[in-house]
Amino acid sequence: MNAETEQDASAQLARFAAELKFEDIPAPVLRRAEDLFLDWLASALAGRGARPVEIIERFALAMGPALRNDSKSDTGAEVLISRRTTSAYFAAMVNAAASHYVEQDDVHNGSVFHPATVVFPPALAVAQSLDKSGKDFLLAVVVGYEVGIRVGEFLGRSHYRVFHTTGTAGTLAAAAAAGSLLRLNAEQMLHAFGSAGTQAAGLWEFLHDAADSKQLHTARAAGNGLAAAWLAKEGFTGARKILEGAQGMAAGMSPDPQPAQLTDRLGSRWALAETSFKFHASCRHTHPAADALLQVMKVHRLSAADIDTVVCHVHKAAIDVLGPVVNPRTVHQAKFSMGTVLALVAQFGFAGLTEFDQHFNAAATAAFCQRVSMTLDEEVDTAYPVRWIGKVTVITTDGRALHGRVDEPKGDPGNTLSRPELEDKARRLAAFSGGANALEVTRLIQLAWTLTEQQTIGRLL
Protein backbone atom coordinates (compact mmCIF):
# COMPACT_ATOMS: atom_id res chain seq x y z
CA MET A 1 0.00 0.00 0.00
CA ASN A 2 1.54 3.34 -1.03
CA ALA A 3 2.02 6.33 1.24
CA GLU A 4 -0.84 8.28 -0.36
CA THR A 5 -3.33 5.49 0.23
CA GLU A 6 -2.15 5.21 3.84
CA GLN A 7 -3.64 8.66 4.48
CA ASP A 8 -7.06 7.87 3.03
CA ALA A 9 -9.86 7.50 5.55
CA SER A 10 -11.14 4.29 3.93
CA ALA A 11 -7.70 2.75 4.26
CA GLN A 12 -7.30 3.82 7.89
CA LEU A 13 -10.67 2.36 8.78
CA ALA A 14 -9.88 -0.87 6.93
CA ARG A 15 -6.54 -1.20 8.73
CA PHE A 16 -8.25 -0.77 12.09
CA ALA A 17 -10.86 -3.40 11.19
CA ALA A 18 -8.23 -5.89 10.05
CA GLU A 19 -5.74 -5.40 12.86
CA LEU A 20 -7.94 -5.03 15.95
CA LYS A 21 -7.33 -7.88 18.41
CA PHE A 22 -9.64 -9.32 21.03
CA GLU A 23 -7.18 -8.27 23.74
CA ASP A 24 -7.47 -4.65 22.61
CA ILE A 25 -11.16 -4.45 23.52
CA PRO A 26 -12.01 -3.22 27.06
CA ALA A 27 -14.02 -5.61 29.20
CA PRO A 28 -17.05 -3.25 29.52
CA VAL A 29 -17.29 -3.11 25.73
CA LEU A 30 -17.26 -6.91 25.55
CA ARG A 31 -20.01 -7.12 28.18
CA ARG A 32 -22.05 -4.62 26.19
CA ALA A 33 -21.52 -6.72 23.05
CA GLU A 34 -22.91 -9.73 24.93
CA ASP A 35 -25.96 -7.66 25.93
CA LEU A 36 -26.46 -6.62 22.31
CA PHE A 37 -26.16 -10.22 21.16
CA LEU A 38 -29.01 -11.38 23.39
CA ASP A 39 -31.10 -8.40 22.35
CA TRP A 40 -30.49 -9.14 18.66
CA LEU A 41 -31.15 -12.86 19.09
CA ALA A 42 -34.54 -12.17 20.67
CA SER A 43 -35.45 -9.80 17.84
CA ALA A 44 -34.52 -12.43 15.27
CA LEU A 45 -36.67 -15.05 16.98
CA ALA A 46 -39.56 -12.58 17.12
CA GLY A 47 -39.49 -12.35 13.32
CA ARG A 48 -40.70 -15.93 13.01
CA GLY A 49 -43.97 -16.11 11.10
CA ALA A 50 -43.71 -12.60 9.66
CA ARG A 51 -44.84 -12.72 6.04
CA PRO A 52 -41.94 -10.73 4.49
CA VAL A 53 -39.39 -12.74 6.46
CA GLU A 54 -40.94 -16.06 5.48
CA ILE A 55 -40.89 -14.97 1.82
CA ILE A 56 -37.18 -14.22 2.04
CA GLU A 57 -36.57 -17.62 3.60
CA ARG A 58 -38.52 -19.29 0.80
CA PHE A 59 -36.29 -17.43 -1.65
CA ALA A 60 -33.23 -18.78 0.17
CA LEU A 61 -34.70 -22.27 0.06
CA ALA A 62 -35.36 -22.01 -3.68
CA MET A 63 -31.88 -20.68 -4.48
CA GLY A 64 -30.05 -23.35 -2.51
CA PRO A 65 -28.13 -25.06 -1.24
CA ALA A 66 -30.97 -27.11 0.19
CA LEU A 67 -31.80 -26.07 3.73
CA ARG A 68 -31.53 -28.93 6.18
CA ASN A 69 -34.03 -29.67 8.93
CA ASP A 70 -31.66 -31.93 10.87
CA SER A 71 -31.42 -30.25 14.27
CA LYS A 72 -28.54 -32.54 15.23
CA SER A 73 -26.40 -31.32 12.35
CA ASP A 74 -23.75 -28.68 12.95
CA THR A 75 -23.03 -28.34 9.24
CA GLY A 76 -23.48 -24.89 7.74
CA ALA A 77 -25.11 -21.83 9.24
CA GLU A 78 -28.38 -21.65 11.13
CA VAL A 79 -31.60 -19.96 10.04
CA LEU A 80 -33.08 -19.09 13.41
CA ILE A 81 -36.77 -18.82 12.48
CA SER A 82 -36.89 -22.33 10.97
CA ARG A 83 -33.86 -24.00 12.61
CA ARG A 84 -32.68 -25.16 9.21
CA THR A 85 -29.06 -24.91 8.13
CA THR A 86 -27.84 -23.50 4.84
CA SER A 87 -24.94 -21.49 3.44
CA ALA A 88 -23.59 -18.61 5.46
CA TYR A 89 -24.82 -16.22 2.76
CA PHE A 90 -28.48 -17.22 2.90
CA ALA A 91 -28.51 -17.70 6.68
CA ALA A 92 -27.19 -14.17 7.09
CA MET A 93 -29.88 -12.82 4.75
CA VAL A 94 -32.81 -14.50 6.49
CA ASN A 95 -31.61 -13.76 10.02
CA ALA A 96 -31.05 -10.11 9.12
CA ALA A 97 -34.56 -9.81 7.72
CA ALA A 98 -36.05 -11.52 10.78
CA SER A 99 -34.26 -9.38 13.34
CA HIS A 100 -35.46 -6.07 11.88
CA TYR A 101 -39.14 -6.93 11.56
CA VAL A 102 -40.63 -6.26 14.99
CA GLU A 103 -38.71 -2.98 15.48
CA GLN A 104 -37.05 -4.11 18.71
CA ASP A 105 -33.43 -4.21 17.50
CA ASP A 106 -30.85 -1.72 18.75
CA VAL A 107 -30.01 1.74 17.39
CA HIS A 108 -27.01 4.05 17.53
CA ASN A 109 -28.26 7.60 17.93
CA GLY A 110 -25.43 9.57 16.35
CA SER A 111 -25.41 7.54 13.13
CA VAL A 112 -29.17 6.82 13.10
CA PHE A 113 -28.19 3.24 12.35
CA HIS A 114 -29.36 -0.18 13.57
CA PRO A 115 -26.07 -2.12 13.89
CA ALA A 116 -27.22 -5.45 15.32
CA THR A 117 -29.47 -6.46 12.46
CA VAL A 118 -26.64 -6.25 9.90
CA VAL A 119 -23.64 -7.19 12.06
CA PHE A 120 -24.77 -10.24 14.03
CA PRO A 121 -26.28 -12.20 11.10
CA PRO A 122 -23.10 -12.37 8.95
CA ALA A 123 -20.91 -12.76 12.04
CA LEU A 124 -22.98 -15.68 13.33
CA ALA A 125 -23.22 -17.31 9.91
CA VAL A 126 -19.49 -17.16 9.22
CA ALA A 127 -18.59 -18.17 12.78
CA GLN A 128 -20.82 -21.24 12.57
CA SER A 129 -19.58 -22.19 9.11
CA LEU A 130 -15.90 -21.91 10.02
CA ASP A 131 -16.08 -23.22 13.61
CA LYS A 132 -14.92 -19.93 15.10
CA SER A 133 -14.70 -19.33 18.85
CA GLY A 134 -16.80 -17.03 21.00
CA LYS A 135 -13.88 -14.61 21.24
CA ASP A 136 -13.51 -14.58 17.44
CA PHE A 137 -17.22 -13.89 17.18
CA LEU A 138 -17.20 -11.02 19.68
CA LEU A 139 -14.16 -9.45 18.00
CA ALA A 140 -15.97 -9.53 14.65
CA VAL A 141 -19.06 -7.96 16.21
CA VAL A 142 -17.07 -5.10 17.72
CA VAL A 143 -15.32 -4.52 14.38
CA GLY A 144 -18.67 -4.45 12.57
CA TYR A 145 -20.19 -1.97 15.00
CA GLU A 146 -17.18 0.35 15.00
CA VAL A 147 -17.02 0.47 11.20
CA GLY A 148 -20.76 0.71 10.54
CA ILE A 149 -21.41 3.44 13.10
CA ARG A 150 -18.57 5.59 11.79
CA VAL A 151 -19.76 5.17 8.20
CA GLY A 152 -23.26 6.19 9.28
CA GLU A 153 -21.92 9.28 11.04
CA PHE A 154 -19.77 10.09 8.00
CA LEU A 155 -22.78 10.02 5.65
CA GLY A 156 -24.50 12.64 7.80
CA ARG A 157 -28.04 13.83 8.47
CA SER A 158 -28.95 14.56 4.86
CA HIS A 159 -28.24 10.98 3.82
CA TYR A 160 -30.96 9.71 6.15
CA ARG A 161 -33.65 11.86 4.54
CA VAL A 162 -33.66 9.59 1.49
CA PHE A 163 -31.54 6.56 2.37
CA HIS A 164 -32.12 3.95 5.08
CA THR A 165 -28.70 4.10 6.74
CA THR A 166 -29.00 0.54 8.02
CA GLY A 167 -29.08 -0.65 4.41
CA THR A 168 -26.19 1.56 3.27
CA ALA A 169 -23.71 1.85 6.13
CA GLY A 170 -24.88 -1.60 7.17
CA THR A 171 -23.38 -3.21 4.08
CA LEU A 172 -19.90 -2.05 5.14
CA ALA A 173 -20.56 -3.07 8.75
CA ALA A 174 -21.43 -6.57 7.55
CA ALA A 175 -18.30 -6.71 5.40
CA ALA A 176 -16.14 -5.67 8.32
CA ALA A 177 -17.62 -8.28 10.67
CA ALA A 178 -17.33 -11.08 8.12
CA GLY A 179 -13.87 -9.89 7.11
CA SER A 180 -12.67 -10.08 10.71
CA LEU A 181 -13.72 -13.74 10.94
CA LEU A 182 -12.12 -14.46 7.55
CA ARG A 183 -8.92 -12.85 8.88
CA LEU A 184 -8.62 -10.39 6.03
CA ASN A 185 -5.49 -8.26 6.07
CA ALA A 186 -5.73 -4.48 5.73
CA GLU A 187 -5.46 -4.57 1.94
CA GLN A 188 -8.14 -7.23 1.61
CA MET A 189 -10.41 -5.41 4.09
CA LEU A 190 -10.11 -2.26 2.00
CA HIS A 191 -11.17 -4.20 -1.09
CA ALA A 192 -14.08 -5.68 0.89
CA PHE A 193 -15.20 -2.16 1.81
CA GLY A 194 -15.03 -1.19 -1.87
CA SER A 195 -17.20 -4.09 -2.96
CA ALA A 196 -19.61 -3.53 -0.07
CA GLY A 197 -19.98 0.18 -0.71
CA THR A 198 -20.74 -0.21 -4.39
CA GLN A 199 -23.67 -2.48 -3.43
CA ALA A 200 -25.01 -0.32 -0.58
CA ALA A 201 -28.66 0.67 -0.96
CA GLY A 202 -31.98 1.26 0.78
CA LEU A 203 -34.59 3.98 0.15
CA TRP A 204 -37.32 5.27 2.47
CA GLU A 205 -39.96 5.41 -0.27
CA PHE A 206 -41.33 2.05 0.91
CA LEU A 207 -42.98 3.74 3.89
CA HIS A 208 -45.49 5.50 1.65
CA ASP A 209 -46.87 2.14 0.49
CA ALA A 210 -46.43 -0.02 3.61
CA ALA A 211 -44.11 -2.10 1.41
CA ASP A 212 -41.85 -4.91 2.63
CA SER A 213 -38.58 -3.30 1.56
CA LYS A 214 -37.18 -2.70 5.04
CA GLN A 215 -36.57 -6.43 5.47
CA LEU A 216 -34.90 -6.54 2.06
CA HIS A 217 -32.61 -3.68 3.10
CA THR A 218 -31.20 -5.60 6.04
CA ALA A 219 -31.14 -8.95 4.23
CA ARG A 220 -29.18 -7.51 1.32
CA ALA A 221 -26.85 -5.50 3.54
CA ALA A 222 -25.92 -8.61 5.52
CA GLY A 223 -25.62 -10.82 2.44
CA ASN A 224 -23.81 -8.30 0.26
CA GLY A 225 -21.36 -7.42 3.03
CA LEU A 226 -20.60 -11.07 3.64
CA ALA A 227 -20.12 -11.64 -0.10
CA ALA A 228 -17.80 -8.62 -0.34
CA ALA A 229 -15.58 -10.00 2.42
CA TRP A 230 -15.53 -13.51 0.99
CA LEU A 231 -14.66 -12.21 -2.47
CA ALA A 232 -11.85 -10.08 -1.04
CA LYS A 233 -10.43 -13.17 0.65
CA GLU A 234 -10.20 -14.76 -2.81
CA GLY A 235 -8.44 -11.75 -4.34
CA PHE A 236 -11.42 -9.79 -5.70
CA THR A 237 -10.67 -6.06 -5.71
CA GLY A 238 -12.86 -3.09 -4.86
CA ALA A 239 -12.58 0.70 -4.97
CA ARG A 240 -9.96 2.02 -2.54
CA LYS A 241 -11.85 5.24 -1.79
CA ILE A 242 -15.40 3.94 -1.83
CA LEU A 243 -16.40 6.27 0.99
CA GLU A 244 -14.65 9.56 0.28
CA GLY A 245 -13.75 9.24 -3.42
CA ALA A 246 -14.93 11.61 -6.14
CA GLN A 247 -17.52 9.05 -7.24
CA GLY A 248 -17.89 7.21 -3.96
CA MET A 249 -20.72 6.88 -1.45
CA ALA A 250 -20.61 10.41 -0.07
CA ALA A 251 -20.52 11.92 -3.55
CA GLY A 252 -23.66 10.06 -4.54
CA MET A 253 -25.53 9.84 -1.26
CA SER A 254 -24.72 12.76 1.01
CA PRO A 255 -24.61 16.56 0.56
CA ASP A 256 -23.10 16.96 4.05
CA PRO A 257 -20.57 14.17 4.71
CA GLN A 258 -18.49 14.32 7.88
CA PRO A 259 -15.08 12.87 6.88
CA ALA A 260 -13.54 13.20 10.34
CA GLN A 261 -16.06 10.71 11.72
CA LEU A 262 -14.59 7.81 9.75
CA THR A 263 -11.45 7.70 11.86
CA ASP A 264 -12.72 9.37 15.03
CA ARG A 265 -10.56 8.04 17.91
CA LEU A 266 -10.23 4.56 16.46
CA GLY A 267 -9.21 2.23 19.25
CA SER A 268 -10.09 4.63 22.08
CA ARG A 269 -13.70 5.67 21.40
CA TRP A 270 -15.85 2.54 21.45
CA ALA A 271 -18.97 3.44 19.49
CA LEU A 272 -20.55 0.05 20.24
CA ALA A 273 -20.96 1.13 23.88
CA GLU A 274 -22.99 4.16 22.74
CA THR A 275 -25.70 1.96 21.23
CA SER A 276 -29.24 2.10 22.64
CA PHE A 277 -31.73 -0.70 23.25
CA LYS A 278 -35.35 -0.32 22.17
CA PHE A 279 -38.00 -0.35 24.88
CA HIS A 280 -41.06 0.24 22.70
CA ALA A 281 -41.62 -1.95 19.61
CA SER A 282 -41.65 0.97 17.17
CA CYS A 283 -39.45 3.28 15.14
CA ARG A 284 -36.92 4.90 17.47
CA HIS A 285 -38.04 8.37 16.37
CA THR A 286 -41.27 7.79 18.31
CA HIS A 287 -39.61 6.79 21.58
CA PRO A 288 -38.59 10.21 23.00
CA ALA A 289 -42.12 11.60 22.63
CA ALA A 290 -43.65 8.38 23.94
CA ASP A 291 -41.51 8.52 27.08
CA ALA A 292 -42.27 12.23 27.54
CA LEU A 293 -46.00 11.49 27.31
CA LEU A 294 -45.67 8.70 29.87
CA GLN A 295 -43.89 11.13 32.17
CA VAL A 296 -46.75 13.66 31.94
CA MET A 297 -49.36 10.97 32.52
CA LYS A 298 -47.54 9.61 35.55
CA VAL A 299 -46.86 12.98 37.17
CA HIS A 300 -50.40 14.26 36.65
CA ARG A 301 -52.14 10.90 37.02
CA LEU A 302 -53.84 11.07 33.63
CA SER A 303 -55.62 8.38 31.68
CA ALA A 304 -55.98 8.33 27.91
CA ALA A 305 -59.51 9.68 28.31
CA ASP A 306 -58.14 12.77 30.08
CA ILE A 307 -56.08 13.82 27.06
CA ASP A 308 -57.53 16.06 24.37
CA THR A 309 -54.43 16.64 22.18
CA VAL A 310 -50.70 15.94 22.19
CA VAL A 311 -48.13 18.04 20.34
CA CYS A 312 -44.76 16.33 19.89
CA HIS A 313 -41.80 18.70 19.61
CA VAL A 314 -39.42 16.77 17.37
CA HIS A 315 -36.31 16.85 15.16
CA LYS A 316 -36.59 17.10 11.38
CA ALA A 317 -35.77 13.43 10.74
CA ALA A 318 -38.79 12.39 12.79
CA ILE A 319 -41.03 14.45 10.50
CA ASP A 320 -39.27 13.09 7.39
CA VAL A 321 -39.66 9.45 8.41
CA LEU A 322 -42.92 9.47 10.37
CA GLY A 323 -44.75 12.22 8.50
CA PRO A 324 -45.72 10.10 5.46
CA VAL A 325 -47.55 7.57 7.67
CA VAL A 326 -50.96 9.20 8.05
CA ASN A 327 -53.30 6.21 8.01
CA PRO A 328 -51.32 3.05 8.86
CA ARG A 329 -52.69 -0.05 7.14
CA THR A 330 -50.47 -2.71 8.68
CA VAL A 331 -48.89 -3.42 12.05
CA HIS A 332 -45.45 -2.70 10.63
CA GLN A 333 -46.50 0.61 9.08
CA ALA A 334 -48.19 1.56 12.37
CA LYS A 335 -44.81 1.40 14.08
CA PHE A 336 -43.87 4.46 12.01
CA SER A 337 -46.96 6.42 13.06
CA MET A 338 -46.33 8.84 15.93
CA GLY A 339 -50.06 9.00 16.64
CA THR A 340 -50.48 5.24 16.84
CA VAL A 341 -47.46 4.78 19.12
CA LEU A 342 -48.62 7.51 21.50
CA ALA A 343 -52.16 6.13 21.44
CA LEU A 344 -50.91 2.72 22.56
CA VAL A 345 -48.66 4.26 25.20
CA ALA A 346 -51.53 6.36 26.55
CA GLN A 347 -53.88 3.36 26.73
CA PHE A 348 -51.51 0.63 27.93
CA GLY A 349 -48.40 2.35 29.27
CA PHE A 350 -46.24 0.56 26.71
CA ALA A 351 -46.16 0.14 22.95
CA GLY A 352 -45.09 -3.49 22.79
CA LEU A 353 -45.59 -6.30 20.31
CA THR A 354 -48.88 -7.45 21.79
CA GLU A 355 -50.25 -3.91 21.98
CA PHE A 356 -49.50 -3.32 18.30
CA ASP A 357 -50.78 -6.71 17.22
CA GLN A 358 -54.10 -6.43 19.03
CA HIS A 359 -54.85 -2.70 19.08
CA PHE A 360 -53.05 -0.80 16.30
CA ASN A 361 -56.27 -0.36 14.28
CA ALA A 362 -58.80 -0.32 17.14
CA ALA A 363 -61.30 2.52 17.19
CA ALA A 364 -59.88 4.02 20.39
CA THR A 365 -56.34 3.94 18.96
CA ALA A 366 -57.42 5.55 15.70
CA ALA A 367 -59.32 8.27 17.54
CA PHE A 368 -56.37 9.15 19.79
CA CYS A 369 -54.02 9.03 16.79
CA GLN A 370 -55.93 11.89 15.14
CA ARG A 371 -55.29 14.07 18.19
CA VAL A 372 -51.49 13.78 17.93
CA SER A 373 -49.36 16.15 15.88
CA MET A 374 -45.66 16.88 15.35
CA THR A 375 -43.91 20.23 15.17
CA LEU A 376 -40.27 21.02 14.50
CA ASP A 377 -38.45 22.11 17.65
CA GLU A 378 -35.18 24.03 17.30
CA GLU A 379 -33.63 22.70 20.51
CA VAL A 380 -34.53 19.11 19.73
CA ASP A 381 -33.38 19.40 16.13
CA THR A 382 -30.06 21.01 17.08
CA ALA A 383 -29.30 18.28 19.61
CA TYR A 384 -30.13 15.51 17.12
CA PRO A 385 -28.70 13.00 16.27
CA VAL A 386 -26.25 12.92 19.19
CA ARG A 387 -29.12 13.40 21.64
CA TRP A 388 -32.74 12.40 21.04
CA ILE A 389 -34.70 14.71 23.35
CA GLY A 390 -38.37 14.02 23.95
CA LYS A 391 -40.73 16.99 24.45
CA VAL A 392 -44.52 17.03 24.41
CA THR A 393 -47.29 19.49 25.17
CA VAL A 394 -50.44 17.79 26.43
CA ILE A 395 -53.78 19.60 26.46
CA THR A 396 -56.20 17.88 28.80
CA THR A 397 -59.94 17.63 28.34
CA ASP A 398 -60.38 20.16 31.18
CA GLY A 399 -58.16 22.69 29.39
CA ARG A 400 -54.82 22.37 31.17
CA ALA A 401 -51.56 22.65 29.17
CA LEU A 402 -48.97 20.21 30.56
CA HIS A 403 -45.39 19.80 29.41
CA GLY A 404 -43.17 16.73 29.45
CA ARG A 405 -39.49 16.36 28.70
CA VAL A 406 -37.14 13.36 28.57
CA ASP A 407 -33.45 13.89 27.83
CA GLU A 408 -32.57 10.20 27.60
CA PRO A 409 -35.32 7.84 26.44
CA LYS A 410 -35.52 4.42 28.04
CA GLY A 411 -32.79 2.24 26.52
CA ASP A 412 -30.20 4.97 25.89
CA PRO A 413 -26.76 4.34 27.46
CA GLY A 414 -27.54 6.71 30.34
CA ASN A 415 -30.95 5.10 30.88
CA THR A 416 -30.15 1.60 29.69
CA LEU A 417 -31.82 -1.77 30.10
CA SER A 418 -30.27 -3.92 32.80
CA ARG A 419 -29.43 -7.57 32.17
CA PRO A 420 -32.59 -8.72 33.99
CA GLU A 421 -34.61 -6.34 31.80
CA LEU A 422 -32.90 -7.67 28.67
CA GLU A 423 -33.63 -11.23 29.78
CA ASP A 424 -37.29 -10.34 30.31
CA LYS A 425 -37.43 -8.68 26.89
CA ALA A 426 -35.88 -11.78 25.29
CA ARG A 427 -38.48 -14.03 26.88
CA ARG A 428 -41.33 -11.77 25.74
CA LEU A 429 -40.09 -11.61 22.15
CA ALA A 430 -39.52 -15.36 21.87
CA ALA A 431 -42.92 -16.12 23.39
CA PHE A 432 -44.69 -13.66 21.08
CA SER A 433 -43.62 -15.50 17.93
CA GLY A 434 -43.14 -18.98 19.38
CA GLY A 435 -39.57 -18.72 18.17
CA ALA A 436 -38.22 -20.55 21.23
CA ASN A 437 -39.66 -22.07 24.37
CA ALA A 438 -38.86 -20.95 27.90
CA LEU A 439 -36.12 -23.53 28.47
CA GLU A 440 -34.47 -22.68 25.16
CA VAL A 441 -34.48 -18.98 25.97
CA THR A 442 -32.86 -19.71 29.34
CA ARG A 443 -30.10 -21.61 27.53
CA LEU A 444 -29.65 -18.77 25.02
CA ILE A 445 -29.33 -16.27 27.86
CA GLN A 446 -26.65 -18.43 29.46
CA LEU A 447 -24.84 -18.65 26.12
CA ALA A 448 -24.88 -14.87 25.72
CA TRP A 449 -23.33 -14.34 29.15
CA THR A 450 -20.59 -16.93 28.50
CA LEU A 451 -19.60 -16.21 24.90
CA THR A 452 -15.93 -15.73 25.74
CA GLU A 453 -15.82 -19.29 27.08
CA GLN A 454 -17.19 -20.92 23.92
CA GLN A 455 -14.56 -22.82 21.95
CA THR A 456 -16.80 -22.82 18.88
CA ILE A 457 -20.05 -21.11 17.97
CA GLY A 458 -22.28 -24.08 17.16
CA ARG A 459 -26.02 -24.39 16.69
CA LEU A 460 -27.97 -22.08 18.98
CA LEU A 461 -31.27 -23.97 18.89
N, C-alpha and C positions, 0 to 999 in steps of 0.2 A: 504494500500500500504506500503510495507516494506521500510526500510531506503535505501537499495541498489537500489531499483527501483526508488526511489526519485531522484537519481543522474543521471539516464539515460536521454539522450537527448530526446528520444521519449516521455518519461513521462513528462519532463519539458514542452515540446511543447504542449502536450495534456492538461496539467494543465492550461497553458496560454489560450488555445483555449476555454476551458470550463468555465474559471472564469473571462474572460474579460467582462467588463460592458460597456454599451453605454456611460456612464458618464466618462469613462476613456479615450475616444477617443477625441483628439483635434479637434476643429471646422474645421481647414483647411483640415484635413484628411477626415472629413465627407463631406465637399464640394467637395473634389476630388473624393470621392466615388460616389457622385451624378453625377459628370461629366462622370465618367466611366460607370455609369448605362445608361445614354443616349447614349453614344457611343456604348455600347454593344447592346442596344435595336435596334439601327439603323442597326447594322451589322446583327442581327437576322432577321429583316424584309427584308433586302437585299437578304437573302438566299431563299426567296420565289421563287418557280419555278425551282430551281437548281435540276437537275436530281438525284444526290446522296442523297440530303436532302429529296426530295419527296419519294424516295425509303425507306428511314428510317422511314418516317411518315407512309407509307403503311404497313411497318412491325409492327409499333406500333398499327395501326388500326386492323391488323389481330390478334395480340396477345391479345388485349383487356386490360381493359374493353372498351366497345364500346365508340368511341369518339363522343361527342355530338356537333351538329351544332347550338344549341340554344344560340344565342348571349346574351340573357337576363339572362341566367343561371350563377350563381356564384359558382356552384358546381364543385369541382375538380380543376385541374390546366390547364392553358391555353397553347395551341400550337399556337404560334404567327403566323406562316405562313398560317395556315388554319382557325384560330379563333375557333377551336374546343376545347373542354375540355376533359381531360382524367385523368388518375392517375398521381400523382406527378412524378413517375418513368419514364413513357413514355414521359411526357411533357418535363422533364429535358433532356432526350435523344435527342428529335427532336430539341428543341431550341438550344442545344449545337452544334448539327450538322449544323444548319442553320447559327449560328453566326460566324462560322469559315470558311465559304465557300468563301466569296468574298475578304478575306485577308485584312479586314479593322478593325479587332478587335485589342485590345491593346497588348502591349508586355512589359515585364520587362527585361531590358538589362542584368543585372547581373546574372539572372537565366536562360536567354534565354527561357522564359516561357510566354505563353499567358493566363493570369489569368481570364479575363472576361468570356471567352467562356466556362469555366468549373466551375466557381464560381456562376455567376448570374443565370444560368438555374436551378440548384438544389435549390438555395436560393429562387428564385421566385416561383418555383413549391411547395415547402414546405410551404412558407409563404401564398400562395393562398389557399392551402389545409387546413391549420390550422388557418386561419383568423388572421395571425400575423400582427403587426403594422409596419409602416414604419421604426420606430426606431429599432425594432427587425430585420427587413430585413437588414438595413444598418450595424448593429452590426455583423450579420452573414457574410455579404460581407467582412467586414474588417478582420474578423477571417479567412475566406477562403483565402484572399490575403496574409495575414501575414504567414500562414502556408505553402501555396503552393510555395510562392517565396523562403522561407527558405529551403524547401525541394529541390527545383530546384538548389539553390546555393550549397547545401550539396552534391548533386550528381555530380557536377563538369563538367568541359569542356569535358572530355572524354566520359561521358554519352551521350552527345548530338550528338556525331559522329554517333551513331547507333540508339539511342532511341529518339523519339519525346517527349521532356520533358513535353509538355502540356498533353500528354496522361498518363505519369507516375506520375510526381509530381502533375498533375491535379487531379488524383483520390483522393489523400489525401486532396487537397484543397477543393474538392467537399464534402468530408466526414466532414471536419471541418465546412464548411458553413452550411450544413444540420444539423450537430450535435449541432451547436449553437442554431438553431431554435427549435430543439427537446429538448433543455435544458439538454443535456448530462452532467453528472458530469465528473470529471477528469478521473476516472477509466473507465467509459463508453467511453469517447472520445479516450482513449488509445486503447481500444478494437476496436473502429471504425477505427483508424489509421491502426491497424494490419490487419483488413479485407480489407481495401482499398489497402494497400500496396501489399498484396498478389495477388491482381487482376490487378495491374498497368501494362500497356503495351503500345506499340506503336513504330513501327519500320519504319525507313526512306526508306526502300527498295521500297515502293510504288512509289516514285518519278521516278524511272527508267522506269516504265510502264504507267505513267499518271493514276494510279489507284485511286479509290475513298476512300482509307483507311483513309485519314486525317479526313474526317467527322466521320468515325467510331471511331477514336481515341477519339475525344472530346465527342461524344455521349456516349461511354462506360465509359469514365472517369466520366462524370456527373452522369450517371445512377449507376455505380458501387459504387461511393462515397456516393451517397444518400442511396443506399441499405446497405452499410456498417454501416452508422450512424443509420438507422432504426433498423437494426438487433441488434446493440449494445444497443439501447434503450430497446429491449426485452430480453436482457441478453446474447446475442451471444458473444462469446469471440474471440479475435484475438491475434496475437503475440505481446508481450510487447515491443520487440526491433526490430520491422519490418524495421526500418531504418538502425540502426547501428549494429544489431546482426550478429553473425558469418555466418548465412545463410539468411540474410536480403537483402534489396534492394541494398545497396552499395556493398555488397559482390558479388552480381550477376550482377550488372549493371554499376559499376563505378570503374575503376582502381585508380582514384584520388579523393576520397570523401573528403569533407571539413567539418568535424564534428562540428567545432565551429560555422558554419553558422546556424545550427539548432536553436540555442538559442541566436543568436546575438542580444543583447540589446532588448530583448522582453519587450514591453511596453514603450520603449523610442525611438527606431528607427522604424518609420512607413514605411515599405517597399511599401505599397500601393501607397504612395505619390511619389515614385520613378518611377512609371509606365509611359510608353510613349504611346501616341496616334499615330496611323498610318495616314500619310498624303497620300501617294501613296497606291494604291490598289494591293500591291504585298508583297512578302516575305520581312520581315524587313531587311534581309541581303543586299538587293538591295538599300535600301533607302540612306545610307551614300554616295555611289557613285553617285546615281541619283542627290542628292542635290549638290554634288561637281561639277558635269557636268553642272547643271543649273547655278551655280555660274560662271563658266568659260564662258558660253554662254552669260550671262548677262553682265559681265564685258567687254568682247571683242566683244559684239554685233554679235554673230555668229548665223547662221541658221544651220539646220541639213545638208544642202548641203555643208557647209563650212568645215565639219569635215571629215577627212580621217580615222583616227583610234582613239580609246579610250582605254587606259590601266587603269584598276581599281586596285588600291593598297589595298588589302583586308586582313582580318584575315583568319585563317585556316578554321574556321567553314563555312565561306561563300563559300570557294572552295568545302568543303565536301558536302554542301547542294545544292549549285547551279551548281556545276561542272557537275553532271550527266545529266543535262537538256541541251542537245546540239541542238535538233531540236524539239521544243515544238509542240505537236499535238492538244492540247486543250487550252482553255482560262486559265483554272486553272493551267495547267503545265507551261504555259507561264509566270505566275506570279513568277516562280522560275527560270527564265532565265534572267541572268544579261543583256545579249545583247538585249532581247526584251524590258525590262523595260527601259533601256537607250535609245533605239530607239524611244519609245513612248514619253519619256521626251524630247528628242531632237526635235521631230516633233511638239509636242503639249504643251510642258511646264508642263506637268502633266501626270502621269500614273494612270488615274482613271478608274472607272468601264466602262464607255462608250468607252474610248480609247482602253482598252483591248478588249471589246466586238466587236468593229467595225474594229480594225486595227491590232490585234496581229499577224495575218498571211498575212497581206498585203505585196506586193512585196517590197515596200520601207522599211517597218519594217524589213523584212527578210534580205534585203541587208545591212542595218545598223547593224543589229545583228551580222553579220559575221565580222564586223570590230571592235568588242568589245572583249577584253580579260581581264583575271584576273591574277594577280601575288601576291604572298605572300609578305606582307610588315611587317618587324620586328616591327616597331613602332606601327602599327595598331594592329598587333596580340598580342603584349605585353599589350596594353591598354584594349583589349577585355577580358571579356565581360562587364566590368564595364563601359567602354567608347567605343562607336562605331564610330570611326573616319572615315570620308570619304575623300579619296584622289584619284585624277585622273590625268593622263597625256593625254592631247588632242593634237594630231597632225593634223594640219589644211591642207586643200588641197593645200595651198600655202607654206607649209613646216614649219610653225611655231610650236614650242613645248610650249604648255601652261599648267599651273599647277593649279589645284583647290583643295581646302581643306575645309572641314566642320567638326568642332569639336563636334557640337551638331545638328544632323539632325532635320528637322522640326517635331515637336511632342514630342521630349524629354522634360523632366521637365524644363530645362533651355531655351527651345525654344518651348514652349508648344502651344497647340491650346486654344484660348480664348473661353469663352462660346458662343459668337456669331459665331465663326468658327465651334464649335461643333454643334450648331443648324443648320448651313448651311449644314454641312456634313450629319446630320441626315435627312434633307429634301432631299438631293441628293440621299442618299441610299434608302430611302423609295420610292422615285419616280422611281428609276431605276427598281425596281422589281414590283412596284405596290403594295407593302406590306401595305401601308397606304396612305390615301389621305392627302392633305395639312392641313385640319382642324384637322384630327386625330393626325398628327405629332405635331401640335401646342399644342394640349391637352397633348400629351406625354411629350413634353418639360416642360410644366407647372408642370406635375406630378413629373418629375425628380428634379425640383428645389424646390419642397415642400414635399419631402418624409418624412421628420421628422414630418410633420403635419398630415400624414395619419394614421387614427385609425386602418384601415385594408388595406392590399394589395389585392384589388379585381381585377376584369378583367381589363386589360389594353386597350383592343380594343372592 
